[in-house]
Amino acid sequence: MIVTISYEKGSNPVLVSACEEAIERRMPVSMVYGNLRISAVEFRDFLSCIWKGLCVASAGSHGWAMRRRYECCVVMPDEKRYQVWFQFDEECRGIRYGSIDFRK
C-alpha cells in the first residue's frame, strides 16, 4: 500500500521523524509535488513510523504537532483509495485513526 500525506515543507517534526523512521526501516519513500509517499506492507507499519514521529515531537515539546489531526490517502494494491485521518489520543495515549470516505 502507498500512503500519501502533505509534507508541509519539512516543518512538522512528527512527519519529518516518521519519514526518517521509514527510511531506517528500508520502506520506499518519495516526494511527489510536496507530498510524502511511504510504501508500507501494512497500515500498522506506517502507523509505527508515525508513532516514532510522535515520540520525537513529545521529547522536543512540540505539542501542536502532536494534538493535530492528520489526513492522508491510502492506495491499496488493488487500486482502492481510502481517505484516512489519524491523531494522537491523549486519553488512551495511543494513535486513533478512521476512514473519512471511500473512493473507487
C-alpha angles and dihedrals in degrees: 000000000000121000117199123193134166107262096205094218092293094293097119113085093203093058095039091053092043089053091050091049091051090051091049089052089052094243113154108258127183141164118231119180093331094314124118114229120197121183110212132174092222134011091244089062089058091046091052088058089049089050090056088051091051090051091053091047090050093051090048094049093244097147092158089064092047097049095048124105111232127203126204141168119240118200114195124210090258089057095252112145128212128187105218133184128200136178141164111270108216093192098058094022095232142092118288118198141168145166120270097195142327123252128185 
